[in-house]
Amino acid sequence: MSSGNTYLITGGSGFVGSHLTDALLARGESVVVLDDMSTGRAANLAHHAGDDRLRVVRGSVLDELVVDELVHECDVVVHLAAAVGVKLIVEHPLRSLTTNIRGSEIVIGAAHRYRRKILVTSTSEIYGKNSAGPLPEGADRVLGSPEIVRWAYSTAKAVDEILANAYHRERGLPAIIVRLFNTVGPRQSPAYGMVIPRLIRQALSGAPLTVHGDGTQTRCFAHVRDVVEALLLLLDDSSAIGQTFNVGSSDEVSILELAKLVTELSGSTSGIDLVPYAEAYGKGFEDMTRRVPDTTKLRELTGWAPKRTLDDILLETIADARAELTAPDR
């Protein structure tokens, strides 16, 4: 239901941001997207060309003047812009830290200045290597050494959360925090170490599917449209303000099983190669054996539950990747 609001989405040309833009425009809202296109793609929003309710601004969350102006023009802020993906974070740790800490500081500061409601997206990386499951929002963070880049990323996102919470408690900023677990679906790039797009493209090209470690580590995958639905329910509910919510599926699958499922559903004849972590990411990389969200809090407040199964997700993403690989402009 349209509220007639204008939403600013930082990172709105990215994977989750573009799907959120679709959903907001579909219900009659106006959207301003701020994206530096480092990981976003113009193609993700190309189907809205000519829609005067969408404005796309190419710029960075590190540009204080641009952020200030756009937050002032909008009613609600959704802060998605961040360095994403294990691969990107491991390869560009300094850029990732700056974007994630300084960028959030600028966006949250502007939201406070103009008293705008803000939804800040955080990550399941917050929990570090706490492999107990399912993890409620109050679960302990278990982190390795700050020398390991992955835990530096986890810490940067924790700083974002702490900042949003401090602004809420001390200055009344209407802030909501969501921790996204593995979100997947069409438009997700294989370039940043995201496991499903990578496995699917390997399967479609006939290359061996590479699984890191021994493949017994488990993850839970939620379809991006289910995730977007959760974000909208939280944005529409004033009682979500000042709270933190896990968003994700609780159906666990091992990465080895996932690779087998991808080959089966894509009809690929590719084999599966187990690659040691040190070979994939360099020495000192750490991973967790399980990561399962407890989404009771979200469900009790909004009634949300994911609608799409892992098979649904994989079939749609395989079809999407196949179309992209055979597109004439490629």
N, C-alpha and C positions, 0 to 999 in steps of 0.2 A: 504494500500500500504506500502510495507516494506521500511524502511529507512536504513536497515542494522545496526541499533543501538543496543546497549546492554542497557537494562533497569534494574535498581535496584529497586525492589519493597520491601519496608519494610512492614512486615505483609502480605507477599505474599501467605502464606498458609492459610490465613483467608478467610472469606466469600467473600468479594469484591475482595481482592487481588488475590485469585485463579481464579476467573472469568476474571480478567484483564490479568493474566498470560496466560490463555487459548487464549484470543483474540490476544495478542501480538505474541504468538507462531504461531497462525493460519495465521498471515500475514507475517511470516518469520523473525521476530525479535528474538534476544537472550534475555534471562531473567535470572537475578540473584535474588533469593529470600532470604531475611534475616528475620527469624522468630524465636521467642523464644518458640513457640508452647504453649504459655499460653492460647491462645484462638484459634490459628490456628490448623489445623489437617493435618497430612501427607496424609490421604486419599483424601483430596481435590485436590492433585496434582498427585496422584498415577497413573492416566491414562497417564501421560507423562513420566513414567519410561522408561529409555533408550534413551530419546531425549537429544542429546548432546548440544542442544541450551538452556537447562534449568539446572541451578545449584542451589541447595537449601542449604543454610548455616544456621545451627541451632545456633542462637546467638541473643543477645539483642541489641536494639538501644542505650542502656546505655553503651555499650562497645565501647569506643572511637576508639580504635585501629582497631577493626573489621570494624566499620563503615567507618573509614578513608580509609582503604584498598579497601573496596568494592566500595565506591563512586569513588575512583581513577580509578578503573577498568572499570567503566560504563560510558555511555554517558548521560543518563537521569535518574533522581531519581523520584520515586513516593513514597511519604511518607504516608503510610496507617497505620503503626503500632501505636496502641493506645489502651488504656483501653476502652472497648466499652460496651454499654448496661447499662441501669439504675440500674439493680440489682447489677452488678459487681461494679459499681461506688459507690453505697450506702454501699455495704459490705466491700469494700477495698479502702477507699478514699485516703489513703496515697500512696499506690502503684499506684493508678490511676494518682494522681497528678505528682508523680515522672516520670512515664513513659511518660505522656503527655507533661510535660514542659521540663524536662531535656533531654528526648529522642529527642524531636523536635529540641532543641538547638544544640545537637550534630550532627544530620543529616543535618540541615540547614547550620551549620558552615562548615561541610565537603563539601557540595555542593558549598558553596562560595569559599572555598579554591581551588577547582579544576574547578571552573567556569562551573558547570553543571546546566543545566535547571532542576528545581525541581517543582513538583506539590505537594502541601501540602493539604491533605484532612482535612477539618474542619467539622462542624456539624450545623444542624439547632438549636441545643441547644444554639448557640450564641445569638439567639433572646430572650432567657429566656422565660418569660411568656407574651411576647407581642403577644396577641391573635387577633390583627387586622389581616386582611388578604386580599388578598395575600401579603406576605412580600417581598419587593424588597431588594436588597443587602444593601442599605443604611438605612434600617429601624432601629429604635431605639432598643437598648437592654434594656429589662425591667427585672431586677433581684431582687430576694429577698435577705435576709440576707446571708452573707458569711458563717454563721454557718450551713446553710442548704447545704448538700453535693452536691446536684444537681447544685447549682449555683457556687460552687467551681469548678465543672467540666466545666461548661460554661466559667468560667473565665480562666481556664487552656487552653482551646482551643482558647480563644481570645488572650492569650499571644502568642500562636503559630502563629496566624495570624499577630499579631503586629510585631513579630520577622521577619517573612518572608517579610512583607511590608517594615520594616526598612532596612533589607539587600538589598532589591530591590532598594529602594530610595537612600540610602546612599552609597551603594557599588556595585550597578549594577547587583545584583544577578537576573538571569532570573527565577522569581518565579511566579507561578499561584496558586491561592487559590480556592478550591471548597468546598462549604458547602453542604454536603449530607443530604437530608431529609430522611424520612423512606425508606430504601432500603431493598427489600425482594426478596426471591426466593430460589431455591435449594441450599443446603449446609449451610443455616443459622442455627446456633445452637439455640435450645430452652433454653439453660442454663443461658443466661444473661438477662432475662426479656424481650426478643424480643416478641412482642405480637402475630404475625402470627404463628411462629413455635410452640409457647406454646399452642395457641388455637387449632391448627391442631392436635397436639399430644394428647391433652385432648379429642378431638372429636374421634380420632381413637382408643383410649383406653377405650372409654365409660365413661370417667370421666366427671363431670360437667365442662363446660367452665367457667373460672373465669374472670369476667370483673370488673375492678377497678372503684371505685366511682359509679356514676349513669349510666355510659356508654354513656352519651351524648357528651363527648369530641370527637372531630373529628381529623382525621389524613389523610394524603395522602400517598399512597404506590406506589413506582416505582420498576419495575423489575430490578434486578441487571444487566442484559445484556443491558437494555436501559441505565442504569447509566454508565456502562463501555464504551458504545458507545460515550456518552457525554465526558467522560474523554479522550478518544482517539482523538476526534475532537479538544478538547482544547490543548492537547499535540502537535497536528500537526499544530496548527495555531499560528504563532509567534505574532499575534496581541493580543493574550490572556495574554501575559506576563505582569505582574504588575497589573493584575485585579483579582477580586473576583467574583465567579459565584455560584448562587444557582443551584443545580441539584436535581430534584425530579418531581413527578407528581402533578398536581393541582386538581385531582379528589378527593373530600372530602368524607369520610365515617365515620359515628359514630362508636365507638368501639362496641356498642351493635348490630348495624346493621352488623358489620363485623363478630361478633360471630354467628349471625343467618345465615349469608351467608356460613360460614365454616361448620356449621352443615348440611345445605341443600346440599352443593356441595360434602360433604364427605359421605352423607347418614347416618350420625350419629343420634342416638336417645338420645344423651346427652341433659341435660337441661343446663340452664345458671344461674350461681350464681353471684350476685353482691357483691363484697368484698370491704369494706371501705379501702381507701388508708392507713390509720394508721395500719390496720391489715396486709396489703400486704408489706408495706415498713417501718413501724415504725412511731412514732410520728413526726410531723413537715414536712412530705413529701409534696411537692407542685407540682402541675401539671398545664398544660395550657389547656384551653377549645378548642382552635383551633391551628393548625399549618399548614399553607398553603404557599408554595413557589410561588413567582412571578419569572418565568424563562424567562421573556422577553429578558433579556440581553444575555443569552445563545442562545436563539432561533435566535435573530437578528444577532449574530456573526457567528453561525455555521449552522443554519437551524434545529437544533435538536428539536425533540418532542418525547415523549415516544410512543412506538408502541403497548405495551402490556397493556391490560385492567386488572382490579382487578380480574375479573373472570379467565382470562388466568393465572395470577400469582397464584391464589389460587388452581386452578386445577393442575397446574404443581407441586406446592409445596406439595399438598396432595399426589400426585402420588409418589413424591420423598420420603416423610416421610413414606409412606406405604411400599415402597421398602426397606427402611432402617430398619424399624421395623420388617420386615419378613426375613431379610437377615440371611443366615444360621450361620454366625460367631457371631451373636448377642447372 
